[in-house]
Amino acid sequence: MLVEATISLTILALIGLVMLKLSLNILQPRQWTLQQTLTDAYMTYERAYAERLPFQTLTSGTSPWPAYPTTTTTTLIQLGQLPGGTAVTGSVLRTRLPDSNNYPLDGGTGTTGTNPASMKVWQVQSVLTYQIGGRTYAKSRTVIRSQ
């Protein structure tokens, strides 16, 4: 009887370990989805910030998006927390690129013939880099602003 009980407990322990392993395999994709949701939410903020910033501020010397090749990097931004309290942090690199049809004053090579409306067009780029599980990931958003 003691042998039968030992065999039964061993089989139940094995079944329990297999079930635990299966449940952990199910949770891993959910972790990935949660991480993607955190970073997508932050990039939505970056896009909204780029779209709502007044054009005069965007093109000024104190712009959060300096003219390319100059960049601004903000480090250790907390994107959110994973279950268990693990913080997800990253850094944001910002820059803006002029359209080639802008006037030379605005960083382009346009003329009154190619740009008769005197349009100013800028590509505003934000690149988020973050690290999870020893791997580095990057996401970017580009907003086209014109005046």
C-alpha positions as CSV (number, residue, x, y, z in Angstrom):
1,M,0.0,0.0,0.0
2,L,2.9,2.4,0.7
3,V,4.4,1.7,-2.7
4,E,1.1,2.4,-4.4
5,A,0.7,5.7,-2.5
6,T,4.2,6.7,-3.5
7,I,3.6,5.9,-7.1
8,S,0.3,7.8,-7.1
9,L,1.9,10.9,-5.5
10,T,4.8,10.8,-8.0
11,I,2.4,10.6,-10.9
12,L,0.3,13.5,-9.5
13,A,3.5,15.6,-9.0
14,L,4.5,15.0,-12.6
15,I,1.0,15.9,-13.8
16,G,1.2,19.1,-11.7
17,L,4.6,20.0,-13.1
18,V,3.4,19.5,-16.7
19,M,0.4,21.7,-16.0
20,L,2.6,24.4,-14.5
21,K,4.8,24.3,-17.5
22,L,1.8,24.6,-19.9
23,S,0.4,27.5,-17.9
24,L,3.7,29.3,-18.1
25,N,3.9,28.8,-21.9
26,I,0.4,30.4,-22.2
27,L,1.5,33.4,-20.1
28,Q,4.6,34.2,-22.2
29,P,2.7,35.6,-25.2
30,R,0.5,37.6,-22.9
31,Q,3.7,39.2,-21.5
32,W,4.8,40.1,-25.0
33,T,1.4,41.6,-25.8
34,L,1.6,43.7,-22.6
35,Q,5.1,44.9,-23.4
36,Q,4.0,45.9,-26.9
37,T,1.0,47.7,-25.5
38,L,3.2,49.8,-23.1
39,T,5.5,50.9,-25.9
40,D,2.8,51.6,-28.4
41,A,1.0,53.8,-25.8
42,Y,4.2,55.8,-25.3
43,M,4.7,56.2,-29.0
44,T,1.1,57.4,-29.3
45,Y,2.0,60.1,-26.8
46,E,5.1,61.0,-28.9
47,R,3.0,61.3,-32.0
48,A,0.3,63.4,-30.3
49,Y,3.0,65.7,-28.9
50,A,4.6,66.2,-32.3
51,E,1.2,66.9,-33.9
52,R,0.0,69.5,-31.2
53,L,3.3,71.4,-30.9
54,P,2.9,74.9,-32.5
55,F,4.8,75.1,-35.8
56,Q,6.9,78.1,-34.6
57,T,8.1,76.1,-31.5
58,L,8.8,73.0,-33.7
59,T,11.0,75.0,-36.0
60,S,12.7,77.1,-33.4
61,G,16.2,76.7,-32.0
62,T,14.8,75.3,-28.7
63,S,12.6,72.7,-30.3
64,P,12.2,69.3,-28.7
65,W,13.0,68.0,-32.2
66,P,16.2,69.6,-33.4
67,A,17.1,69.8,-37.1
68,Y,18.9,66.8,-38.5
69,P,21.8,65.8,-38.0
70,T,21.4,67.1,-34.5
71,T,19.4,64.8,-32.2
72,T,18.0,65.0,-28.7
73,T,18.0,61.9,-26.5
74,T,15.9,61.6,-23.3
75,T,17.0,58.6,-21.3
76,L,15.4,56.4,-18.6
77,I,11.8,57.2,-19.4
78,Q,9.5,54.8,-17.5
79,L,7.1,53.4,-20.1
80,G,5.1,51.5,-17.5
81,Q,5.2,48.5,-15.2
82,L,4.8,44.8,-16.0
83,P,2.9,42.5,-13.6
84,G,5.1,42.0,-10.5
85,G,6.2,45.6,-10.5
86,T,9.0,45.3,-13.1
87,A,9.5,48.7,-14.7
88,V,9.9,49.0,-18.4
89,T,12.3,52.0,-19.2
90,G,13.7,53.3,-22.4
91,S,15.1,56.3,-24.2
92,V,13.7,58.5,-26.9
93,L,15.8,60.0,-29.7
94,R,14.1,62.9,-31.5
95,T,15.0,64.8,-34.7
96,R,13.3,66.5,-37.6
97,L,14.2,66.4,-41.3
98,P,13.4,69.2,-43.8
99,D,11.7,68.4,-47.1
100,S,13.9,68.8,-50.1
101,N,11.4,71.3,-51.6
102,N,11.7,73.7,-48.7
103,Y,13.5,77.0,-49.3
104,P,17.2,77.0,-48.4
105,L,16.4,79.1,-45.4
106,D,14.3,76.1,-44.1
107,G,16.8,73.4,-44.9
108,G,15.8,72.5,-48.5
109,T,16.8,73.3,-52.0
110,G,13.4,74.6,-53.3
111,T,12.9,77.7,-55.4
112,T,9.9,79.9,-56.1
113,G,9.4,77.8,-59.2
114,T,9.3,74.4,-57.4
115,N,7.6,75.7,-54.2
116,P,5.3,78.7,-55.2
117,A,3.2,78.4,-52.1
118,S,6.3,78.8,-49.8
119,M,5.3,75.6,-48.0
120,K,7.5,74.5,-45.1
121,V,7.4,70.7,-44.6
122,W,9.2,68.8,-41.9
123,Q,9.4,65.1,-41.0
124,V,9.3,64.8,-37.2
125,Q,10.8,61.5,-36.0
126,S,10.8,59.9,-32.6
127,V,12.7,56.6,-32.0
128,L,12.0,54.7,-28.8
129,T,14.6,52.1,-27.7
130,Y,14.0,49.8,-24.7
131,Q,15.4,46.7,-23.3
132,I,13.5,43.6,-22.1
133,G,15.1,40.3,-21.1
134,G,18.5,41.3,-22.3
135,R,17.4,42.2,-25.8
136,T,17.1,45.7,-27.2
137,Y,14.1,46.8,-29.2
138,A,13.3,50.0,-31.1
139,K,10.1,51.6,-32.3
140,S,9.8,54.7,-34.4
141,R,7.1,57.2,-35.4
142,T,7.3,59.8,-38.1
143,V,4.9,62.8,-38.3
144,I,4.7,65.0,-41.3
145,R,4.1,68.7,-40.4
146,S,3.6,71.5,-42.9
147,Q,2.8,75.1,-42.9
